[in-house]
Amino acid sequence: MKTEFTAEQLTDPGLAEANKILRSCVHCGFCTATCPTFLIRGDELDSPRGRIYLMKDMLESGRPADEKTVTHIDRCLGCLACMTTCPSGVHYAHLLEVGKAHIAATYKRPWRDRALRWMLARVLPHQGRFRLAMLGAKLARPFRRLMPDARLRAMLDMAPPSLPPRSKNDDAQTFAPVTEKRARVALMIGCAQQALNTDINEATIRLLRRAGCEVVIPKDFGCCGAMTLHMGREDDGRGSARAAIASLIAADRDGSLDAVIINTSGCGTTIKDYGHLFAGDDIEADANRIAALAKDVTEFLAAHGLPETIPQPARVAYHSACSLQHGQQIKAAPQSLLRSAGFEVVEPENPHLCCGSAGTYNMLQPELSAELKRRKLATLDATAPQIIAAGNIGCMVQIGSGTDTPVVHTVELLDWATGGPKPAALGA
């Protein structure tokens, strides 16, 4: 793609990066075939290629973002299916970051939108605040019809009827391996996940200990920054990421880490990109160190090896989170591990398409998210599963809100098959 940025513009690192990415696009349109929003709306501007044109025009001209551009960029899930499909290697994710940063700096959103985004940024990354918000949502649910904004109604719909008690396993501490020590790893405990489903971290700790890992829960670990970065709040996201890096580096200095284990794939995609996020920053070396150590729990176990299994025959439909299959290019490991653990694994039609969760997308774009959920559930139900497995809490909540089939994290099934308890979601 031809670009016409001025020499002065290209002194800006963000614009220089955008220019490089834009020039790699050859207009082929392959991305439209796998873009969820284009498949629903059929609008070129709701495809990656269309959004690339919008961002090019906005950035090249240097003009403030307008409502039309913001509308189509906001509709992007950030699922990155386009990057998996693209034959030219266009790094759409990094271009989207530059575009969102320009929008944040130059566009004043309507007050309701500003208030909603501010609230999400202040609540979701903080486990304690999130728990209070879920309690408030439970109390407000009887008044759902009175809510003036569809996004507020979507938030109430997504809130679970109850939350588990806080797990002490999420406190800073070290768990010794139960077999011969083979590795020392830090576990990234997530933020919303700590409130929504404590079973995931507990299963991960048991499984890793059984696999010979010393498991460190880092001190003062909070949000990795993924949630706010996804909303285009770069300062908030970088602040959270900087604190997360400091916490993990401290754990690494206490005793060299072999890996930083992640069981929330949306976080994993962001952490693996820390080197890019902090390029040229004073913590660039630390950021690169943590990014290099970051491993999805299934990625780590596929290389490290599972403990001895006790097969638990069940038909499992595996949902591949976009952040795992597209953001991290991890596709085979979770299914291979489940099969080696004795499960019958089936995959739904169009597994590359998003379920509509996408961080805060199901709350900010409820109509599109609901349609994507409907389509995903239809393909999952068609496999006649006994269990649905996924590797990301956002996907689990999204899918679980529309089906009676138990939805569990992949690691819960692997824990069960290697001597752990049966996942609570599967019943007695």
Sequence and secondary structure as in RCSB ss.txt:
>XXXX:A:sequence
MKTEFTAEQLTDPGLAEANKILRSCVHCGFCTATCPTFLIRGDELDSPRGRIYLMKDMLESGRPADEKTVTHIDR
CLGCLACMTTCPSGVHYAHLLEVGKAHIAATYKRPWRDRALRWMLARVLPHQGRFRLAMLGAKLARPFRRLMPDA
RLRAMLDMAPPSLPPRSKNDDAQTFAPVTEKRARVALMIGCAQQALNTDINEATIRLLRRAGCEVVIPKDFGCCG
AMTLHMGREDDGRGSARAAIASLIAADRDGSLDAVIINTSGCGTTIKDYGHLFAGDDIEADANRIAALAKDVTEF
LAAHGLPETIPQPARVAYHSACSLQHGQQIKAAPQSLLRSAGFEVVEPENPHLCCGSAGTYNMLQPELSAELKRR
KLATLDATAPQIIAAGNIGCMVQIGSGTDTPVVHTVELLDWATGGPKPAALGA
>XXXX:A:secstr
      TTGGGSHHHHHHHHHHHH     GGGGG HHHHHH  GGGSHHHHHHHHHHHHHHT    HHHHHHHHT
     HHHHH TT   HHHHHHHHHHHHHHH    HHHHHHHHHHHHHTT HHHHHHHHHHHHHHGGGGGG SSH
HHHHHHHHS S      GGGSSEEE  SSS  EEEEEE  SHHHHH HHHHHHHHHHHHHTTEEEEE TT    S
HHHHHTT HHHHHHHHHHHHHHHHHHHHHS  SEEEES HHHHHHHTTHHHHTTTSTTHHHHHHHHHHEEEHHHH
HHHH          EEEE   HHHHTSS   HHHHHHHHHTT EEE  SSTTS  S TTTHHHHSHHHHHHHHHH
HHHHHHTT  SEEEES HHHHHHHHTT SS EEEHHHHHHHHTT    GGG  
